[in-house]
Amino acid sequence: MSRGTSLAMAKADERCSPPLRSLGSPRLALIGCGAIAERHHLPALREYPAVMKDLILVDRDGDRAHYLASRFGAKGALTDYRQALDDVDAVILTVPTNLHHPIAMECLSRGVHVLCEKPLAESASRAREMVEQASRTGAVLAANYLQRLWPQFAATRELLASGSLGQLLSIKYFVGETFDWPSVSGFYFNSATCAGGVLRDRGAHVFDHICWWLGAKPMLLSSLTDSFGGPEAVAEVCFTKGSCVGEVRLSWLSTFPCRFELQCESGTVKGEVYDFRSLLVQTGQRRERRIALPSGDRTKVDVGRRIVGDFINVISKGGSPLIAGRDVLDSVEFIDECYAAATRFGMPWYGISGAEYGT
Amino acid sequence: MAHRETILVTGASGFIGGWLVETLYLQGCADVRAGIRSWSSAARLARFPVRIVLCDVMNAEQTTQAMSGVSCVIHCAKGPGKVTVEGTRNALDAALRLGVNRFVHLSSAEVYGDVSGKVDESFPLQQAGNQYGESKVEAERLCWQYQQMGLPITVIRPSIVYGPFSKTWTVDLARNLQSGMWRVLKGSADGICNLVYISDLVSGILLAARHEKAAGEAFNLSGPEAITWNEYFQKFNAALGLPELRPMDSTSVKLRAALMEPARSSIKLALKHFERPIRQTAQRSRHAKRLMRYFEQRIKTTPRPEDLSLYDRGALYVTAKAQDMLDYTPAYDVERGLEMCVRWLDHVGLAGQAA
């Protein structure tokens, strides 16, 4: 994204958001009633009874929408989101990734605010269109890249920004989690609906952190995946930015310690992806020490609640969301580049030669 | 079976089922249908542009739907005892009704029970005293009943299958070896470890599925070498580049196995009723997490009495029938098989990791 576009968007955000159509609490629709809606968004919304009593749940599977509406005490259920758009101020989009763009564009064009699940869209060009549409209409486009708010990542960013560690020299970031998300529709693996594999899914957070820490999109050096035409389950990406080089390994096929390690001129930061309470930091001549993180957020559910709460607050009172759509454009673009440049790992157990992991 | 016929693999998200689907795809058999129980287990298969269908074998209607239009079923789905037996019954029912040309059933060498010496396919089926073996015997008996009803059945009895994606004999064993707590079990693991590398097994299954005269037959499938379990542990350990395994005498091994049983049961019970608070405690306290990890490792690296019974077994599963009739020739010796295992473990980030 050019600096000019970025500034134009930032200015557009300073305009007034469309006024609420309702007096009092905003009226919301939650579009897409899959596992993420049931596990994260609806429990978070339950903490806002005034919002919940007017909430409309939308899903092509009407039975599923009705079931969740009655379970969580929402106002009602629909099978077509268009029926809800005249009556709501905002939507939370938890549909398969390929539907983020068309539905968000329609909502935003009508001045309906959007909180969109990650990844923002299946390509940077589509994500950019969404951001531009939000700028034009003044509607809020918030992105649920909640891991930015996890204390371990936010604290790392603060440490880098403080300058106490000097220049960033290397980033290593490993995420290995056997895929077991209880996807109701299977959209992750349906060629018509999936937008990629582990790179687009887990990589959404990982590359968002990296772009955020670096302050810009890095330059891609290499990208290896294990795709035979479907969504990849293992990926390795190498990149550089200025004096910093980086390596990312992602796996949906195995579980190994999920961690990140940043080497700087004057120290190191090491963290575990699921340790919300501490970081290992070494600076100057001092020994490595574990620093406690003071945040009140101790689980991803806590942060999820914060994102939903912030969205409700922003659309009610104005201001910018904690993570706006434009904030994540760099990472969406970088992931596109990873896909465009991807070559396949050598996998001798299938009789396929080529570069292997870590070579 | 013609090369381009439509094949449904049940249990396709499992170790062997997954390999079958992948191999069929890589061989150019485009009409492979991968039957899975739920989408949460589809990540491995979805890398390949194959048709994935929901096929929970406990759901008769879904199984029939998944099987509709296929000419061959390779039935790999299994689960706790009831699932293995009733799921097989549902799959057989659907196959018979739909007129499937061949039903290949993945049984196990466990159906021979705790025997020793050379074991060929003529040995009677008997219980080995474990739930897995019992359910496999029952499922296989069902298969032979359906053969009588006119469904062409081929039964495969694999031995100890290892290779990329194997949880028990590759990933878990590698973790145990990496933990530094695994031992050479002196006098307790000198039985024959009938290893078969996964791609050899898959070749054998496909040869049997494609062979006209294999209907109504059972085949043992094992690898080209007969090494002991202790040798397997040592070879795997060396392939991982780990320091030599220390020995443990037979009395200590048996004592530990017996003493660990009550602890194992108590922890299982505690996890069943208090999993959430236990996990929350681990999340909140690094010390609690470390302690739990230690106990977990201790339990995992202490063989159970039934493991010791397997490691001590002197049975050699003979594959002469498969060699003669199907031209089955296993290509991977243990050294080459383990080399593939280690390269795959590295690929998925599990080589060189302390558990």
Chai-1 contact restraints between the chains, C-beta under 6 A:
chainA,res_idxA,chainB,res_idxB,connection_type,confidence,min_distance_angstrom,max_distance_angstrom,comment,restraint_id
A,G176,B,G349,contact,1.0,0.0,6.0,A-B,restraint_1
A,F179,B,A43,contact,1.0,0.0,6.0,A-B,restraint_2
A,D180,B,S40,contact,1.0,0.0,6.0,A-B,restraint_3
A,W181,B,S40,contact,1.0,0.0,6.0,A-B,restraint_4
A,P182,B,S40,contact,1.0,0.0,6.0,A-B,restraint_5
A,S183,B,W39,contact,1.0,0.0,6.0,A-B,restraint_6
A,G186,B,W39,contact,1.0,0.0,6.0,A-B,restraint_7
A,F189,B,A42,contact,1.0,0.0,6.0,A-B,restraint_8
A,F189,B,A46,contact,1.0,0.0,6.0,A-B,restraint_9
A,D226,B,R47,contact,1.0,0.0,6.0,A-B,restraint_10
A,S227,B,R47,contact,1.0,0.0,6.0,A-B,restraint_11
A,F228,B,R47,contact,1.0,0.0,6.0,A-B,restraint_12
A,F228,B,F48,contact,1.0,0.0,6.0,A-B,restraint_13
A,G229,B,P49,contact,1.0,0.0,6.0,A-B,restraint_14
A,G230,B,A46,contact,1.0,0.0,6.0,A-B,restraint_15
A,G230,B,R47,contact,1.0,0.0,6.0,A-B,restraint_16
A,G230,B,F48,contact,1.0,0.0,6.0,A-B,restraint_17
A,G230,B,P49,contact,1.0,0.0,6.0,A-B,restraint_18
A,P231,B,A46,contact,1.0,0.0,6.0,A-B,restraint_19
A,A233,B,A43,contact,1.0,0.0,6.0,A-B,restraint_20
A,A233,B,R47,contact,1.0,0.0,6.0,A-B,restraint_21
A,S251,B,V348,contact,1.0,0.0,6.0,A-B,restraint_22
A,S251,B,G349,contact,1.0,0.0,6.0,A-B,restraint_23
A,W252,B,A43,contact,1.0,0.0,6.0,A-B,restraint_24
A,L253,B,R44,contact,1.0,0.0,6.0,A-B,restraint_25
A,L253,B,V348,contact,1.0,0.0,6.0,A-B,restraint_26
A,S254,B,V348,contact,1.0,0.0,6.0,A-B,restraint_27
A,S254,B,G349,contact,1.0,0.0,6.0,A-B,restraint_28
A,S254,B,L350,contact,1.0,0.0,6.0,A-B,restraint_29
A,F256,B,G349,contact,1.0,0.0,6.0,A-B,restraint_30
A,F256,B,Q353,contact,1.0,0.0,6.0,A-B,restraint_31
A,P348,B,R343,contact,1.0,0.0,6.0,A-B,restraint_32
A,W349,B,P164,contact,1.0,0.0,6.0,A-B,restraint_33
A,W349,B,M340,contact,1.0,0.0,6.0,A-B,restraint_34
A,W349,B,W344,contact,1.0,0.0,6.0,A-B,restraint_35
A,Y357,B,D346,contact,1.0,0.0,6.0,A-B,restraint_36
A,Y357,B,H347,contact,1.0,0.0,6.0,A-B,restraint_37
